[in-house]
Structures are given as C-alpha cells and as structure tokens.
Amino acid sequence: MRILLVEDHAPLAKEVASKIERAGYGVDTVGAIEGAMLALDDCVYSVALLDRRLPDGDAISIIPRIREKQPQIRIMMLTALDAVDERIDALEAGADDYLTKPFNLDELIARIRVQLRGRGQTALRPVRIGGLSFDLDQRVVTVRGEDVVLARQELLLLEALVRSANRIVSRETLYAHLYGRGMEVQEHALTSLVSRLRARLAELDAGVEIRSARALGYRIKEARSAEDDV
C-alpha cells in the first residue's frame, strides 16, 4: 500500500517520508495541490497526509475532489494550525484525522496504522500460509514463531501477495504498490525482486511458494510437500 504526502516544507517532507518508508510503506511526496491531484490520477493510495497551507491553496478545499477520485482513501491533516475551529473545519470537510505540528513521528505512524484499519474495524488478523505469518497491522513477519527482517521492497512485495493469498496479483498492481509514480523502473525489476524474495523465503524454510502466472502476475501459496506429489 502507498501513502501520499502533500507537504511543501522540503526538510519536513523528507523526514516524514523517510519515517514512513522505514515503517514499511511506500510513499510519494508532492509539494502542492496541483501535484497531489496529478498523483491521485496516477496511483491508488491508502492514506493521504495533507498540509493545510500549500503554495496554491488550502488543502481542505480539495478533500471532496480527493474523495471523488478515490472514495476509500483515508485523509489526515498535518498542520501548524492548532486552533479548535481549524480542527473542526478540517474534520467537517471530510478529514479522518488531524495532527498538529510539531508532531512525534512514531505517533504519526501509529495514527496511519489506525486509519488503515478503517472506520469501526478491529485489527486485522495475521495472514498465515505454511510456516509464514504476516501481521498486516504491525507489519511484522514471522516464520515458525521467529521474527524475520526483510528488505523494504521485499516486505512490500510480500504484503501485496499475502493480502491476496492463493490468488493472482497482477504485475500492474504490484508495480503500483512497490514503485508508485514518477520512478524509473527497469523492465525486469519486479522479476528480480520476486526471485530475491523466493530465495529468502526458501532460506527461512517458510513453507510457501510464489508461483508465476505467465504475463499475468504472481500468487503466493503454501508449498506442497514431497508426500503431496506422490
């Protein structure tokens, strides 16, 4: 899943984007309303983080347009405007949450996770396939009860696959989930990443396999044992 960060203060945007990436999410950063609308045309986002005062207007004004383009998106305001009336205006305009600057980056990640669960929903149950378990809320991977550390892109790929376990995930969906907009990606980048993740899961004896569906995409499933093939 990807997050759209709309923040015109470059040092803060860089710091926030880095924290989001370390938490295992993909992130695209733009500095103005116009860039945000273009990004929403190019990519599907799970969460939008909006600064209030942008060079080309107040981000509150685009909340209805964001909802029209991507109805399921979660919207969080990140702003130095901390008056009660300002918060009420943003929430009544359709924002799901409001965090005032300066804010703690760990709190931001915690609030993002809450938003990803959706309104009124409980925490998602971990997905278990073979000896692998993926906690979709905490972004924690374990194999046979032991914590596993994966590279960020490997984690994003595994997340996209386990969310649709036993079903084919298209290459287009995986590219959007992994790389977002504006990135120049080599033709075989996804194939190489899948190979690395396969090797890592085999090394861990995770009991899963990633199958290729020619020209369509990939799916993850429990690995068959030797007895299954007899």
Phi, psi and omega in degrees: 000150184240153180238137177259122178252120180247099186210125184268352177272103191303313180299318179294317180302317180296318181294315180294316180299319179298318178296318179298317179295320179294334177281355175099011180256152171278147183216138171243137183243131174228162186245010183203165180300315181302315179296325179296316182293323177295318180298320181292336175284332187268334190213150176268129182243148176273324182221142171243128176253115188244125166287148181286304187266104181248162183304330183248024173139183179271126184297338176304326185294339184260359181303314178300323180291323177297315180299324180292319181287317185221086187302331186272356185292147174261139185239124176239134177266134176239108190206155175278352180281102189250007178294148181303317181299323180295318179295318180297317180302316182293316181293321179289336177284347177122002177292147179270337181203164185215119182236125184268146177275147354284148181232159178279129184294327177294322177295321178302313180297320179298319179291323176300316180298321177298316180297323181292339177286335179091163182296125172070007182265149175276171180300142179291143176285146176301144176272129181241126177223121183059231178267005184264139173229133180236114176276106186288338178282311185267354181060041181249130179250133173231151174234116182052043175087354181258133179297143181235135176257123178243154172298154187305313182293325176295320179296316179297318179296313180299319179300312181299323181286316184288335176295338177235043183308136180072006176237153180286131173255124186294154177299322180298317178297318181293320177299316181295320181292323186273320193244339178066204186261152171077000180265135175274117185243131178295151187305322185258019183299315182294317179301317180295319180295318178299318180298318180294319180292320177303312182298319180294317180292325176293318178300324181277354184054051185284346179074025178230162175221147177254115183262141177264134172252106190312126177068001181250303183166215184221157173218151178251140181208168177292137180289143177279140176276168179299325180296327180296331184274351182283000000 
